[in-house]
Amino acid sequence: MKNLIIYLLTLAGFTLALSSCDNQLHLSPAQSVDQDLALNNDANVKRVLVGAYADLRHEDLWGGRLQLYAEMLGANNEIRWEGTFNQPREVYNKSMFTNNTFITNTWTRAYSAINVCNNILDAVNVVNEADRNRVRGEALFIRGAIYFELLRYFSLPYVTGNNSTNLGVPLVLDPTREVTEEVFVPRNTVEEVYQRVIADLTEAEQLLPPVNGFFARNYVASAILSRVYLQMERFADARDAANRAIEVATANGKSLTPDFMGAFNNEADSQEDLFAIQVNSQDAANNMHLFYSTPEFGARGGDVTILNSHLTLYETGDDRLNQFSMRAGDRRTDKWREQFRNVKVVRLAEMYLTRAEANFREGTSTGATPLEDINRIRTRVGLSAKNSLTLDEILRERRVELAHEGHFIHDVKRTRGSIQDNNTPTLQYPYDDNRMVLPIPQREMDANPELVQNPGYGG
């Protein structure tokens, strides 16, 4: 990703331009590139697309911080934050400030990537016809995936209240090339943004090929769609999307790794990875390694500790217990042990778990029975096959299989669960608690008078 990367103006980057006099509003920002120069031919559009992937893979997004926020929000007194960084500690303690720099940078990076995608989509007709659908599909995939992540963190869960009035995030679908009052847009509703996410990912799935190197493929779009539908409780759609992901991915060589830990700490994608962020010594953004690993493996001092209460979730003889080791004076997970290893975004195991749950809820057997899919996951880790299933058993299997990968909090929210406070065990945070939602960054509130802050954060 050392090719030319063009960062265009984003909704999130207005503050510096607006901090001076009003007569600056119509100046082109320094980081923008003239449309005729940047997006006037096939090669340049493809270079700009690499820039969108660079934003997506940055530590602020899928390079680790989105996963870290999920783990801190969903710590549930099963993990402990011991690091010196206040930004993750605020999330861990459910006491975020509106000037939290991690959260601010995530918002900024997200809208940077969205705006790059908007510019690509606006100029896609200059792309060679043979590649046009793929380029359009990749831009739609990135935009849809990022809007989904923004919804999951900055808005109440889909299963809460009235989604036609609950506030989502600003929905920007046109390129932003200069700062004017017209670019100040309010937050759209949760329903409006979810519908856009579905539209983007559905079209992306139709346009993307099944083989596309490390970049987005059609079954990756299917996989993210399955997550979207789970959050919406559209279980039949989640089942079908997960099934499509499984069928296309396995037809193209994907399978569960024979050994559970073989899916982790890989320099290249494992056979189980449907989508992973590529990491190497030149492009080393992996915040999960940075905060979860320990100094002998090139990380910090062991910021995240795994508590005994988490280990009780596993059955005796579960090979997934082998991921835990004592390092830097406490228990760690080895999922993020090695430096310069890929960041997991979607594993095939997740799709089997989603298909099992959705089939169970719908009383169907699309692709496989729920029992077949759950036993596929269990036998891989040395556990005996089950003869019958309950929904609680499926959700528990999902919890331990995907632990420490940024999933649990989203499952808690969609299933209307609660999270235990990390300091006061008797205190519970319900799924729709305002403290489980990140604040809109103060910088954005100051820049855009149309924004409304989330409850509990003032503004």
C-alpha positions as CSV (number, residue, x, y, z in Angstrom):
1,M,0.0,0.0,0.0
2,K,2.9,2.3,-0.7
3,N,1.3,3.4,-3.9
4,L,-0.1,6.9,-4.2
5,I,-2.8,7.3,-1.6
6,I,-5.0,10.4,-2.0
7,Y,-6.9,11.5,1.0
8,L,-9.8,13.8,0.1
9,L,-11.6,16.1,2.5
10,T,-14.0,14.3,4.8
11,L,-17.0,15.4,6.8
12,A,-14.9,14.7,9.9
13,G,-12.1,17.0,8.9
14,F,-13.8,20.3,8.9
15,T,-12.6,21.7,12.2
16,L,-9.3,23.1,11.2
17,A,-10.7,24.8,8.1
18,L,-13.5,26.3,10.2
19,S,-11.4,27.5,13.1
20,S,-10.5,30.7,11.2
21,C,-12.7,33.4,9.7
22,D,-15.9,32.7,7.8
23,N,-14.2,33.9,4.6
24,Q,-12.2,30.7,4.6
25,L,-15.3,28.6,4.1
26,H,-15.0,28.4,0.3
27,L,-11.3,27.6,0.1
28,S,-10.3,24.2,-1.1
29,P,-8.6,22.3,1.8
30,A,-4.9,21.6,1.6
31,Q,-5.4,17.8,1.6
32,S,-7.9,17.7,-1.3
33,V,-6.9,16.9,-4.8
34,D,-8.5,18.5,-7.8
35,Q,-11.1,16.1,-9.3
36,D,-9.7,16.5,-12.9
37,L,-6.2,15.6,-11.7
38,A,-7.0,12.8,-9.3
39,L,-9.8,10.9,-10.9
40,N,-9.4,11.4,-14.6
41,N,-8.2,8.0,-15.7
42,D,-8.3,4.3,-14.8
43,A,-5.0,4.2,-13.0
44,N,-5.6,7.1,-10.8
45,V,-9.0,5.9,-9.7
46,K,-7.5,2.5,-8.8
47,R,-4.8,4.3,-6.8
48,V,-7.4,6.2,-4.9
49,L,-9.2,2.9,-4.2
50,V,-6.0,1.7,-2.5
51,G,-6.2,4.8,-0.4
52,A,-9.7,3.8,0.8
53,Y,-8.3,0.4,1.8
54,A,-5.5,2.2,3.6
55,D,-8.0,4.0,5.7
56,L,-10.0,0.8,6.3
57,R,-6.9,-1.1,7.5
58,H,-5.6,1.8,9.6
59,E,-5.4,1.2,13.4
60,D,-8.3,3.6,13.8
61,L,-10.6,1.1,12.1
62,W,-10.1,-2.5,11.3
63,G,-6.4,-2.3,12.2
64,G,-7.5,-3.0,15.8
65,R,-9.3,-0.1,17.4
66,L,-12.8,-1.1,16.5
67,Q,-12.1,-4.6,17.9
68,L,-10.5,-3.0,21.0
69,Y,-13.6,-0.8,21.6
70,A,-15.8,-3.9,21.5
71,E,-13.6,-5.7,24.0
72,M,-13.5,-2.8,26.4
73,L,-17.2,-2.2,26.2
74,G,-17.9,-5.9,26.6
75,A,-15.2,-6.7,29.2
76,N,-18.0,-7.9,31.6
77,N,-15.4,-8.4,34.4
78,E,-13.8,-11.1,32.3
79,I,-10.9,-9.1,31.2
80,R,-9.1,-6.1,32.8
81,W,-7.5,-3.1,31.3
82,E,-4.2,-2.4,33.0
83,G,-2.6,-0.1,30.5
84,T,-1.6,3.5,31.0
85,F,-3.6,4.8,28.0
86,N,-6.6,6.7,29.2
87,Q,-8.5,6.4,25.9
88,P,-9.2,2.6,26.2
89,R,-9.7,3.0,29.9
90,E,-12.5,5.4,29.4
91,V,-14.3,2.9,27.2
92,Y,-13.5,0.1,29.7
93,N,-15.0,2.2,32.5
94,K,-18.0,3.3,30.4
95,S,-17.1,6.9,31.1
96,M,-15.9,8.2,27.7
97,F,-15.1,11.9,27.2
98,T,-16.1,13.7,24.0
99,N,-12.4,14.6,23.4
100,N,-11.2,11.0,23.6
101,T,-8.6,11.0,20.8
102,F,-9.0,7.4,19.9
103,I,-12.7,7.8,19.3
104,T,-12.2,11.1,17.5
105,N,-9.6,9.5,15.2
106,T,-11.9,6.6,14.4
107,W,-14.7,9.0,13.4
108,T,-12.3,11.0,11.2
109,R,-10.7,8.0,9.6
110,A,-14.1,6.5,8.9
111,Y,-15.4,9.6,7.0
112,S,-12.1,9.9,5.2
113,A,-12.6,6.4,3.8
114,I,-16.3,7.1,3.0
115,N,-15.4,10.3,1.1
116,V,-12.7,8.5,-0.9
117,C,-15.3,5.9,-1.8
118,N,-17.8,8.6,-2.8
119,N,-15.3,10.1,-5.1
120,I,-14.5,6.7,-6.7
121,L,-18.2,6.0,-7.2
122,D,-18.6,9.4,-8.8
123,A,-15.7,8.8,-11.2
124,V,-16.1,5.1,-11.8
125,N,-17.0,5.5,-15.5
126,V,-13.4,6.3,-16.3
127,V,-12.3,2.9,-15.1
128,N,-11.6,0.3,-17.8
129,E,-14.8,-1.5,-18.5
130,A,-13.4,-4.9,-17.6
131,D,-12.6,-3.7,-14.1
132,R,-15.5,-1.2,-13.6
133,N,-17.8,-3.5,-11.7
134,R,-15.1,-4.7,-9.4
135,V,-13.9,-1.2,-8.5
136,R,-17.5,-0.1,-7.9
137,G,-18.1,-3.1,-5.8
138,E,-15.0,-2.5,-3.7
139,A,-15.9,1.1,-3.0
140,L,-19.5,0.1,-2.1
141,F,-18.2,-2.6,0.2
142,I,-15.8,-0.3,2.1
143,R,-18.5,2.4,2.4
144,G,-21.2,0.0,3.6
145,A,-18.9,-1.8,6.1
146,I,-17.7,1.5,7.6
147,Y,-21.2,2.9,8.0
148,F,-22.2,-0.4,9.7
149,E,-19.3,0.0,12.2
150,L,-20.2,3.6,12.9
151,L,-23.8,2.6,13.6
152,R,-22.7,-0.2,16.0
153,Y,-20.6,2.2,18.1
154,F,-22.2,5.7,17.8
155,S,-25.9,4.7,17.9
156,L,-28.3,2.7,20.0
157,P,-28.7,-0.9,18.9
158,Y,-31.2,-1.6,16.2
159,V,-33.4,-3.6,18.6
160,T,-33.9,-0.5,20.8
161,G,-36.9,1.8,20.5
162,N,-38.0,3.4,17.2
163,N,-35.3,3.2,14.5
164,S,-37.2,5.8,12.4
165,T,-36.4,8.4,15.1
166,N,-33.3,7.0,16.8
167,L,-30.3,8.9,15.6
168,G,-27.7,7.1,13.5
169,V,-24.8,8.9,11.9
170,P,-24.6,11.5,9.1
171,L,-25.2,9.8,5.8
172,V,-22.9,11.4,3.1
173,L,-23.2,9.8,-0.3
174,D,-21.7,12.5,-2.5
175,P,-18.1,13.6,-2.8
176,T,-17.0,16.5,-0.6
177,R,-14.3,18.6,-2.3
178,E,-14.5,21.9,-0.5
179,V,-15.9,23.2,2.7
180,T,-19.2,25.1,2.5
181,E,-22.2,25.4,4.7
182,E,-23.9,22.9,2.4
183,V,-21.8,20.0,3.7
184,F,-23.1,20.5,7.3
185,V,-25.5,17.6,7.5
186,P,-27.5,16.2,10.5
187,R,-27.5,12.7,11.7
188,N,-29.7,10.4,9.7
189,T,-31.9,7.9,11.5
190,V,-30.7,4.4,12.4
191,E,-33.2,3.0,9.9
192,E,-32.0,5.2,7.1
193,V,-28.3,4.3,7.6
194,Y,-29.1,0.6,8.0
195,Q,-30.9,0.6,4.7
196,R,-28.0,2.3,3.0
197,V,-25.6,-0.3,4.5
198,I,-27.8,-3.1,3.1
199,A,-28.0,-1.5,-0.3
200,D,-24.2,-0.9,-0.5
201,L,-23.3,-4.4,0.6
202,T,-25.9,-6.1,-1.5
203,E,-24.8,-4.4,-4.6
204,A,-21.1,-5.0,-3.7
205,E,-21.8,-8.7,-3.3
206,Q,-23.3,-8.8,-6.8
207,L,-20.4,-6.9,-8.4
208,L,-17.4,-8.4,-6.6
209,P,-15.6,-11.5,-7.9
210,P,-14.9,-14.6,-5.7
211,V,-11.2,-14.2,-6.1
212,N,-9.6,-10.7,-5.6
213,G,-6.3,-11.1,-3.8
214,F,-6.3,-9.6,-0.3
215,F,-9.1,-7.2,-1.3
216,A,-12.9,-7.5,-0.9
217,R,-14.5,-10.5,-2.5
218,N,-18.2,-11.3,-3.0
219,Y,-18.3,-13.7,0.0
220,V,-16.8,-11.1,2.2
221,A,-19.7,-8.8,1.4
222,S,-22.0,-11.7,2.2
223,A,-20.3,-12.2,5.5
224,I,-20.7,-8.6,6.6
225,L,-24.3,-8.6,5.4
226,S,-24.9,-11.6,7.7
227,R,-23.7,-9.4,10.6
228,V,-26.0,-6.6,9.6
229,Y,-29.0,-8.8,9.4
230,L,-28.2,-10.4,12.8
231,Q,-28.2,-7.0,14.4
232,M,-31.6,-6.3,12.8
233,E,-33.0,-9.7,13.9
234,R,-33.6,-10.5,10.3
235,F,-32.6,-14.1,10.9
236,A,-33.6,-15.6,7.6
237,D,-31.6,-13.0,5.8
238,A,-28.7,-13.5,8.1
239,R,-28.9,-17.3,7.5
240,D,-28.9,-16.9,3.8
241,A,-26.1,-14.4,3.7
242,A,-23.9,-16.6,5.9
243,N,-24.8,-19.6,3.8
244,R,-23.8,-17.8,0.6
245,A,-20.5,-16.8,2.3
246,I,-19.8,-20.4,3.3
247,E,-20.7,-21.9,-0.1
248,V,-18.6,-19.4,-2.2
249,A,-15.7,-19.3,0.2
250,T,-15.4,-23.1,0.6
251,A,-15.7,-23.5,-3.2
252,N,-12.7,-21.2,-3.4
253,G,-10.5,-23.1,-1.0
254,K,-11.5,-21.8,2.4
255,S,-11.9,-24.2,5.3
256,L,-11.5,-24.4,9.0
257,T,-7.9,-24.8,10.1
258,P,-7.4,-28.3,11.6
259,D,-6.0,-26.7,14.7
260,F,-7.9,-23.8,16.3
261,M,-4.8,-21.7,17.0
262,G,-3.6,-22.3,13.5
263,A,-6.1,-19.6,12.5
264,F,-4.1,-16.9,14.4
265,N,-0.7,-15.2,14.3
266,N,-0.3,-15.7,10.6
267,E,1.9,-13.7,8.2
268,A,-0.5,-14.4,5.4
269,D,-4.2,-15.3,5.4
270,S,-4.9,-18.7,6.9
271,Q,-7.3,-21.0,5.1
272,E,-10.0,-19.9,7.5
273,D,-9.7,-16.1,7.0
274,L,-12.4,-14.7,4.8
275,F,-11.0,-11.2,5.3
276,A,-8.0,-10.0,7.3
277,I,-6.0,-6.8,7.5
278,Q,-2.5,-7.5,6.1
279,V,0.3,-6.5,8.5
280,N,4.0,-6.6,8.0
281,S,7.1,-4.8,9.3
282,Q,6.5,-1.9,6.9
283,D,2.8,-1.7,7.5
284,A,2.6,-2.6,11.2
285,A,-0.8,-1.3,12.3
286,N,-2.2,-3.9,14.7
287,N,-3.6,-2.3,17.8
288,M,-4.8,-5.7,19.1
289,H,-1.2,-6.9,19.2
290,L,0.0,-3.7,20.7
291,F,-2.4,-3.8,23.6
292,Y,-3.0,-7.5,24.0
293,S,0.5,-8.9,23.7
294,T,3.6,-8.4,25.8
295,P,7.1,-6.9,25.5
296,E,8.9,-10.1,24.5
297,F,6.7,-10.1,21.3
298,G,7.2,-6.5,20.6
299,A,4.2,-5.1,22.3
300,R,3.6,-3.0,25.4
301,G,3.6,-4.3,29.0
302,G,0.5,-6.4,28.7
303,D,-2.4,-3.9,28.8
304,V,-5.2,-6.5,28.8
305,T,-5.4,-9.3,31.4
306,I,-7.7,-12.3,31.1
307,L,-9.5,-13.0,34.3
308,N,-10.5,-16.4,35.8
309,S,-14.2,-15.5,35.4
310,H,-13.7,-15.8,31.6
311,L,-12.1,-19.2,31.8
312,T,-15.2,-20.7,33.4
313,L,-17.0,-20.3,30.1
314,Y,-15.0,-23.1,28.6
315,E,-15.7,-26.8,28.9
316,T,-13.0,-29.1,30.3
317,G,-10.9,-30.4,27.4
318,D,-11.7,-27.5,25.1
319,D,-8.6,-26.8,23.0
320,R,-9.5,-23.1,22.9
321,L,-8.2,-23.0,26.5
322,N,-4.7,-23.5,25.0
323,Q,-4.8,-19.9,23.8
324,F,-4.2,-18.7,27.3
325,S,-0.7,-18.4,28.8
326,M,1.0,-16.6,31.6
327,R,3.2,-13.8,30.3
328,A,4.3,-10.5,31.8
329,G,3.0,-11.5,35.2
330,D,-0.6,-12.4,34.2
331,R,-2.8,-14.4,31.9
332,R,-3.0,-13.4,28.3
333,T,-4.7,-14.6,25.1
334,D,-2.3,-15.8,22.4
335,K,-4.7,-14.9,19.6
336,W,-2.8,-11.6,19.3
337,R,0.6,-12.7,20.5
338,E,2.9,-12.3,17.5
339,Q,4.0,-9.0,16.0
340,F,3.5,-8.3,12.3
341,R,0.6,-10.7,12.0
342,N,-2.7,-10.2,10.3
343,V,-5.7,-8.7,12.1
344,K,-8.8,-11.0,11.8
345,V,-11.9,-9.3,10.5
346,V,-14.0,-12.3,9.4
347,R,-13.3,-16.0,10.0
348,L,-15.2,-18.9,8.4
349,A,-16.0,-20.2,11.9
350,E,-18.2,-17.1,12.5
351,M,-20.3,-17.9,9.4
352,Y,-21.0,-21.5,10.6
353,L,-22.0,-20.0,14.0
354,T,-24.3,-17.4,12.4
355,R,-25.9,-20.0,10.1
356,A,-26.5,-22.3,13.0
357,E,-28.1,-19.6,15.1
358,A,-30.2,-18.2,12.3
359,N,-31.4,-21.7,11.2
360,F,-32.2,-22.6,14.8
361,R,-34.3,-19.4,15.3
362,E,-36.1,-20.0,12.0
363,G,-36.6,-23.7,12.4
364,T,-34.8,-24.4,9.1
365,S,-31.7,-26.3,7.9
366,T,-30.4,-24.1,5.1
367,G,-26.9,-25.4,4.1
368,A,-26.7,-27.6,7.2
369,T,-28.6,-28.3,10.4
370,P,-27.8,-26.2,13.4
371,L,-26.4,-29.3,15.1
372,E,-24.1,-30.1,12.2
373,D,-22.7,-26.6,12.2
374,I,-22.2,-26.4,16.0
375,N,-20.6,-29.9,16.1
376,R,-18.3,-28.8,13.2
377,I,-17.0,-26.0,15.6
378,R,-16.9,-28.3,18.6
379,T,-15.1,-31.3,17.2
380,R,-12.3,-29.0,15.8
381,V,-11.4,-28.1,19.4
382,G,-11.6,-31.6,20.8
383,L,-15.1,-31.5,22.3
384,S,-17.7,-34.2,21.9
385,A,-20.5,-33.7,19.5
386,K,-23.8,-32.8,20.9
387,N,-27.0,-34.7,20.2
388,S,-29.4,-31.7,20.8
389,L,-29.1,-28.0,21.0
390,T,-30.6,-25.0,22.8
391,L,-30.3,-21.3,21.7
392,D,-28.2,-20.6,24.9
393,E,-25.8,-23.4,23.9
394,I,-25.4,-21.9,20.4
395,L,-24.8,-18.4,21.8
396,R,-22.3,-19.8,24.3
397,E,-20.4,-21.6,21.6
398,R,-20.3,-18.4,19.6
399,R,-19.0,-16.5,22.7
400,V,-16.0,-18.8,23.4
401,E,-15.1,-19.3,19.7
402,L,-15.0,-15.6,18.9
403,A,-13.7,-14.4,22.3
404,H,-11.2,-11.5,22.2
405,E,-12.0,-10.7,18.5
406,G,-14.5,-7.9,19.0
407,H,-17.8,-9.7,18.9
408,F,-19.3,-10.2,22.3
409,I,-20.6,-6.7,22.9
410,H,-22.5,-6.7,19.6
411,D,-24.1,-10.0,20.5
412,V,-25.1,-8.7,23.9
413,K,-26.8,-5.7,22.3
414,R,-28.7,-7.6,19.6
415,T,-29.9,-10.3,22.2
416,R,-30.9,-7.6,24.7
417,G,-28.4,-8.8,27.3
418,S,-26.4,-6.8,29.8
419,I,-22.8,-6.2,30.8
420,Q,-21.3,-6.4,34.3
421,D,-19.4,-3.4,35.5
422,N,-15.7,-4.1,35.9
423,N,-15.3,-2.4,39.2
424,T,-18.7,-3.0,40.9
425,P,-20.0,-6.6,40.2
426,T,-23.5,-5.8,41.3
427,L,-23.8,-3.0,38.7
428,Q,-25.2,-4.1,35.3
429,Y,-25.3,-2.1,32.1
430,P,-28.3,-3.1,30.0
431,Y,-27.9,-3.4,26.2
432,D,-29.6,-0.1,25.6
433,D,-27.7,1.9,28.2
434,N,-26.4,5.3,26.9
435,R,-23.1,4.5,28.4
436,M,-22.6,1.7,25.9
437,V,-22.7,4.1,23.0
438,L,-19.6,6.2,22.1
439,P,-19.9,10.0,22.1
440,I,-19.9,12.0,18.9
441,P,-16.4,13.7,19.1
442,Q,-16.5,17.2,20.4
443,R,-14.4,18.4,17.4
444,E,-17.3,17.3,15.1
445,M,-19.9,18.9,17.4
446,D,-17.9,22.2,17.2
447,A,-17.5,22.0,13.5
448,N,-21.0,21.0,12.4
449,P,-23.9,22.8,14.1
450,E,-26.3,20.3,12.7
451,L,-25.0,17.4,14.8
452,V,-26.8,16.3,18.0
453,Q,-24.8,14.7,20.7
454,N,-25.6,11.3,22.2
455,P,-27.5,11.3,25.5
456,G,-25.3,11.6,28.6
457,Y,-22.5,13.5,26.9
458,G,-23.9,17.0,26.9
459,G,-24.2,19.2,23.8
